[in-house]
Amino acid sequence: ISGYSLVIQARDSGTPPLSSSVTVNVDISDVNDNGPIFTPANYTAVIQENKPVGTSILQLIVTDKDSFHNGPPFTFTILTGNEEEEFTLDPHGVLRSAVIFKHMVATEYVLCVQAKDSGKPQQVSHTYVQVRVIEESIHKPTAIPLEIFIVTMEDDFPGGVIGKIHATDQDVYDVLTYTLKSEQKSLFKVNSHDGKIIALGGLDNGKYVLNVSVSDGRFQVPIDVVVHVEQLLQEMLQNSVTIRFENISPEDFVGLHMHGFRRTLRNAVLSQKQDSLHIISIQPVAGSNQLDMLFAVQMHNGGFYKPAYLIQKLTNARRHLENVIRISAILEKNCSGLDCQEQHCEQSLSIDSHSLMTYSTARISFVCPRFYRNVRCMC
């Protein structure tokens, strides 16, 4: 407890008694009676042989229960186990290699490390660090090619995480790092630690091929990453149709069914090969296990097929489409809960281009804006 605040009252013996009060603040001064605490109490670390001098091996974590002026900064010292000066320990508690280790020379080192606080008199604590030297990496990383589809509304892409590279390595202790070719960093970034791909704002319509690589420190492997960006037109929303699927998550649809269903859907609704199918958005139905896919079909001359025509085509091909995935409903208008005739129901769709949904799997990622369906009776 760092302090107390006391209210003291004095009362006299008169009739009636009179009183007065005063506040007394008592501050407790800290003395350095706690030593530094290592978390955990002892450490185990590994380093691969042939790693360059200065390789980070371990970060020591130290706290102190005393007040700040009796705690950090801490002074670290290797007391024993470093007679040949194979290790260095910086002021921040990072243990680094000072030599290039060889597995055939030594497989294990045990260091006794001391931490000293900044109090007067100083308090010290000790920990033991076991460092194992393992053989260098013998397996190359393996990575799955990634294809990313981004749907955005007319030059209004806000940017964000659009996918993640999935890479593995058979060497248990390998740490993988991801890099992107420098000239592409004006449009995209790759998180060096976890492989997440980040797109910056304002992407133009088109196809981007990213030069990404993953390294385990010895081997570097290129990864195929292709990004497709499609900009929506307002006319697409006005001529869109929704297919509602049953019992499927967005990630399962994107990873397992999107390519196959898109191909089957094209065969069902396209009148000519030059026509284009545009998937506008994929969105879970709130409070259910259903999934809505919003799409429109553009004719080769630039116009769009009307929803009534597409629904007729879909209805005729529904059995064929359900060979790929179960369909719950085909919606142009959604008047559920409204007490009006079907022909008197008006639906409008709106897109929130700044609220992006990213459905990412190991091989494919789909990024689309959130949409809202508004319906009202025109009776």
C-alpha positions in Angstrom: 0.0 0.0 0.0 1.6 3.2 -1.1 -0.2 5.6 1.2 -3.1 6.3 3.6 -5.4 9.2 4.0 -6.8 9.7 7.5 -9.5 12.1 8.7 -9.0 13.0 12.4 -11.6 14.8 14.5 -11.1 16.7 17.7 -14.1 17.2 20.0 -14.2 19.4 23.1 -16.1 18.8 26.4 -18.3 21.9 26.3 -22.1 22.0 26.1 -22.9 21.6 23.3 -19.6 19.9 22.2 -17.8 21.5 19.3 -15.6 19.7 16.9 -13.2 20.2 14.0 -11.5 17.7 11.6 -8.3 17.6 9.6 -7.0 15.3 6.9 -3.6 13.6 7.4 -1.9 12.0 4.4 0.7 9.4 5.1 2.9 8.4 2.2 4.8 5.1 2.4 8.3 5.4 0.9 9.4 2.3 -1.1 12.6 0.6 -0.1 14.3 -1.8 -2.4 13.3 -5.1 -0.7 12.3 -7.1 -3.8 14.6 -8.7 -6.3 14.0 -8.9 -10.0 11.7 -11.8 -11.0 12.4 -13.9 -14.1 9.4 -15.2 -16.1 9.7 -18.2 -16.4 12.0 -19.0 -13.6 14.4 -20.9 -16.0 14.7 -20.9 -19.8 15.2 -23.4 -22.6 16.1 -22.2 -26.1 17.5 -23.6 -29.4 19.7 -22.3 -32.1 20.5 -23.9 -35.4 24.1 -24.4 -36.4 25.7 -22.1 -38.9 23.4 -19.2 -38.0 25.3 -15.8 -38.4 26.9 -14.0 -35.4 24.3 -11.8 -33.7 21.4 -14.2 -34.2 18.7 -13.6 -31.5 18.3 -16.7 -29.3 16.1 -15.6 -26.4 14.4 -12.6 -24.8 14.6 -12.6 -21.0 11.4 -11.3 -19.3 12.1 -9.6 -15.9 9.7 -7.7 -13.6 10.1 -6.1 -10.1 7.5 -5.6 -7.4 9.2 -2.4 -6.1 8.3 1.0 -7.4 9.7 2.1 -10.7 12.8 3.8 -9.3 13.8 0.6 -7.5 13.1 -1.7 -10.5 14.2 -1.2 -14.2 16.4 -0.6 -16.0 18.0 -4.0 -15.2 21.6 -4.9 -15.6 22.2 -8.4 -17.1 25.3 -10.5 -16.7 26.2 -14.0 -17.7 27.9 -15.4 -14.6 28.8 -18.9 -15.8 28.7 -21.1 -18.9 30.1 -18.5 -21.2 33.8 -19.0 -20.6 34.6 -19.1 -24.3 32.4 -16.1 -25.0 29.9 -17.8 -27.3 27.1 -15.6 -26.2 26.3 -11.9 -25.6 23.5 -10.4 -23.6 22.3 -6.9 -24.5 20.9 -4.3 -22.0 17.3 -5.3 -23.0 17.8 -8.9 -22.0 18.2 -10.4 -25.5 20.6 -13.3 -25.7 22.5 -13.5 -29.0 25.1 -15.7 -30.6 28.7 -14.4 -30.6 30.1 -17.3 -32.7 28.8 -19.6 -35.5 27.8 -22.7 -33.6 28.5 -26.2 -34.8 26.4 -29.2 -33.8 29.5 -31.5 -33.9 31.4 -29.3 -31.5 28.8 -28.9 -28.8 25.1 -29.7 -28.5 24.2 -27.9 -25.3 25.2 -25.0 -23.2 23.9 -24.0 -19.7 24.2 -20.4 -18.7 23.7 -18.8 -15.3 22.4 -15.3 -15.9 22.1 -12.5 -13.3 19.7 -9.6 -13.3 20.4 -6.6 -11.1 17.8 -3.8 -10.4 18.3 0.0 -10.1 17.6 0.3 -6.4 19.9 1.2 -3.6 21.2 -1.1 -2.4 20.7 -3.2 -5.6 18.9 -6.5 -5.5 19.9 -9.4 -7.7 18.2 -12.6 -9.0 19.5 -15.5 -11.1 18.1 -17.8 -13.8 19.5 -20.7 -15.8 19.3 -20.8 -19.6 19.7 -24.1 -21.4 20.7 -23.5 -25.1 20.5 -26.5 -27.5 22.4 -26.4 -30.7 20.5 -28.3 -33.4 21.4 -29.2 -37.0 20.8 -26.6 -39.6 17.7 -26.7 -41.8 17.6 -29.5 -44.3 14.1 -29.1 -45.7 12.8 -26.3 -47.9 9.6 -24.5 -46.8 6.5 -25.5 -48.8 3.7 -23.0 -49.6 0.3 -23.2 -51.2 -0.3 -20.9 -54.2 -2.9 -18.3 -53.3 -5.6 -16.7 -55.5 -7.4 -13.6 -54.2 -10.6 -12.0 -55.5 -11.4 -8.5 -54.4 -14.8 -6.9 -55.2 -14.9 -3.1 -54.7 -17.2 -0.3 -55.4 -15.9 2.2 -58.1 -12.4 3.3 -56.8 -13.6 3.1 -53.2 -11.4 0.3 -51.8 -10.3 1.1 -48.3 -7.6 -1.5 -48.0 -7.0 -4.1 -45.4 -6.1 -7.8 -44.9 -7.1 -9.7 -48.0 -5.6 -13.2 -47.4 -2.9 -15.2 -45.7 -0.1 -17.4 -47.2 -0.1 -20.9 -45.7 3.5 -22.3 -45.5 5.0 -25.2 -43.6 8.4 -26.6 -42.9 9.4 -30.1 -41.9 12.3 -28.7 -39.8 10.6 -28.4 -36.4 12.5 -25.3 -35.2 12.6 -23.3 -38.4 11.1 -19.8 -38.2 9.5 -18.7 -41.5 9.7 -15.2 -42.7 7.8 -13.7 -45.7 8.9 -11.0 -48.0 7.5 -9.0 -50.9 9.5 -7.6 -53.8 10.2 -4.0 -53.1 8.6 -2.4 -56.1 5.2 -3.8 -55.2 5.2 -2.4 -51.7 3.3 0.8 -52.9 0.2 -1.3 -53.4 0.6 -4.3 -51.1 2.3 -5.4 -47.9 3.1 -8.9 -46.5 3.4 -9.4 -42.7 6.9 -10.9 -42.4 5.9 -13.1 -39.4 2.5 -14.6 -40.3 2.2 -14.2 -44.1 -0.9 -12.0 -44.0 -1.3 -10.0 -47.2 -2.4 -6.4 -46.8 -3.7 -4.3 -49.7 -3.4 -0.6 -49.5 -6.3 1.7 -50.5 -7.3 2.7 -54.0 -6.6 -0.5 -56.0 -7.5 -0.2 -59.7 -9.5 -2.8 -61.6 -7.3 -5.6 -62.9 -5.0 -8.5 -62.2 -1.9 -8.3 -59.9 0.8 -10.9 -59.7 2.8 -10.6 -56.4 6.4 -11.7 -56.1 6.2 -13.2 -52.6 8.8 -15.5 -51.0 9.1 -17.5 -47.8 12.4 -18.2 -46.1 13.5 -20.5 -43.2 16.8 -18.6 -43.0 18.6 -21.0 -45.3 16.2 -21.8 -48.2 14.0 -19.2 -50.0 11.0 -20.4 -51.9 8.8 -18.3 -54.2 5.0 -18.3 -53.8 2.4 -17.7 -56.5 0.0 -15.0 -55.3 -2.5 -13.6 -57.9 -4.9 -10.8 -56.9 -8.0 -10.1 -59.1 -9.7 -6.7 -58.5 -13.2 -6.1 -59.9 -15.0 -2.8 -59.5 -18.8 -2.9 -59.3 -21.1 -0.7 -61.2 -24.3 0.6 -59.8 -26.2 -1.1 -62.6 -25.1 -4.4 -61.3 -27.0 -3.9 -58.0 -30.1 -2.9 -59.9 -30.0 -6.2 -61.9 -28.8 -8.6 -59.2 -30.2 -11.9 -58.0 -29.6 -13.7 -54.8 -29.1 -17.4 -54.4 -29.5 -18.6 -50.8 -27.6 -21.7 -49.8 -28.4 -24.0 -46.9 -26.0 -25.2 -44.2 -22.7 -23.8 -45.4 -20.2 -21.2 -44.0 -18.7 -18.5 -46.3 -15.2 -20.1 -45.9 -16.4 -23.5 -47.0 -18.3 -22.0 -49.9 -15.2 -20.0 -51.1 -12.7 -22.8 -50.5 -14.7 -25.8 -51.6 -17.5 -24.8 -53.9 -17.1 -21.3 -55.5 -15.1 -22.3 -58.5 -17.3 -25.3 -59.3 -20.6 -23.5 -58.7 -19.5 -20.5 -60.7 -18.7 -22.8 -63.7 -22.1 -24.5 -63.3 -23.9 -21.2 -62.9 -22.3 -19.8 -66.0 -23.5 -22.8 -68.0 -27.0 -22.3 -66.6 -27.6 -18.6 -67.1 -25.3 -17.3 -69.8 -26.8 -17.0 -73.3 -23.5 -16.4 -75.0 -19.9 -17.2 -74.1 -19.0 -13.5 -74.3 -21.4 -12.7 -71.4 -19.8 -12.1 -68.0 -20.9 -13.4 -64.6 -20.2 -11.1 -61.7 -20.3 -12.3 -58.1 -21.0 -9.1 -56.1 -20.9 -10.3 -52.5 -21.2 -13.4 -50.3 -22.8 -12.8 -46.9 -24.2 -15.0 -44.0 -27.9 -14.6 -43.2 -28.1 -13.3 -39.7 -29.4 -15.8 -37.1 -29.2 -18.8 -39.4 -26.8 -21.2 -41.1 -27.7 -19.9 -44.5 -25.5 -18.0 -47.0 -26.5 -15.4 -49.6 -24.6 -15.0 -52.9 -25.4 -11.8 -54.8 -24.6 -11.9 -58.5 -25.4 -10.2 -61.9 -24.8 -11.2 -65.5 -23.5 -8.6 -68.0 -24.1 -9.1 -71.7 -21.3 -8.8 -74.2 -22.7 -5.5 -75.4 -22.4 -3.9 -71.9 -26.0 -4.2 -70.7 -27.3 -6.5 -67.9 -29.8 -9.3 -68.0 -33.0 -8.5 -66.0 -33.5 -10.4 -62.7 -36.7 -12.0 -63.9 -34.9 -13.5 -66.9 -32.1 -14.8 -64.6 -34.6 -16.3 -62.1 -36.3 -18.1 -64.9 -33.0 -19.6 -66.0 -32.1 -20.5 -62.5 -35.4 -22.1 -61.8 -35.1 -24.3 -64.9 -31.5 -25.3 -63.9 -32.0 -25.6 -60.1 -31.8 -29.4 -60.0 -28.5 -29.3 -61.9 -27.2 -26.5 -59.7 -28.0 -28.5 -56.6 -25.6 -31.2 -57.7 -22.9 -28.8 -56.6 -24.5 -27.3 -53.4 -27.9 -27.3 -51.8 -30.0 -24.2 -52.6 -32.5 -22.9 -50.1 -34.1 -20.2 -52.2 -33.6 -18.0 -55.3 -34.5 -14.4 -54.4 -35.2 -11.3 -56.4 -37.5 -9.8 -53.9 -37.5 -10.8 -50.2 -40.8 -9.7 -48.7 -40.8 -12.1 -45.8 -42.8 -10.6 -42.9 -44.4 -7.9 -45.1 -48.2 -8.1 -45.5 -48.3 -7.2 -49.2 -48.6 -8.9 -52.5 -45.4 -10.0 -54.3 -45.9 -7.6 -57.2 -46.4 -4.7 -54.7 -43.1 -5.3 -52.9 -40.2 -3.0 -53.8 -36.6 -4.1 -53.0 -33.5 -2.0 -53.0 -29.9 -3.0 -52.3 -27.2 -0.9 -50.8 -23.4 -1.6 -50.6 -21.2 -0.5 -47.8 -17.9 -0.3 -49.6 -16.0 0.5 -46.4 -17.2 -2.6 -44.5 -15.2 -5.4 -46.2 -15.7 -9.1 -45.5 -12.7 -11.3 -46.1 -13.2 -15.1 -46.4 -9.8 -16.6 -46.5 -8.7 -20.2 -47.0 -5.4 -21.8 -47.8 -5.8 -21.6 -51.6 -8.4 -18.9 -52.3 -9.5 -15.7 -50.6 -12.6 -13.6 -51.4 -13.0 -10.0 -50.3 -16.3 -8.3 -50.9 -18.3 -5.3 -49.5 -21.2 -5.8 -47.1 -24.6 -5.4 -48.6 -28.0 -4.5 -47.1 -31.4 -5.4 -48.5 -34.3 -3.0 -47.9 -37.9 -4.0 -48.8 -41.2 -2.1 -48.5 -44.8 -2.4 -49.5 -46.0 -0.3 -52.4 -49.7 -1.2 -51.8 
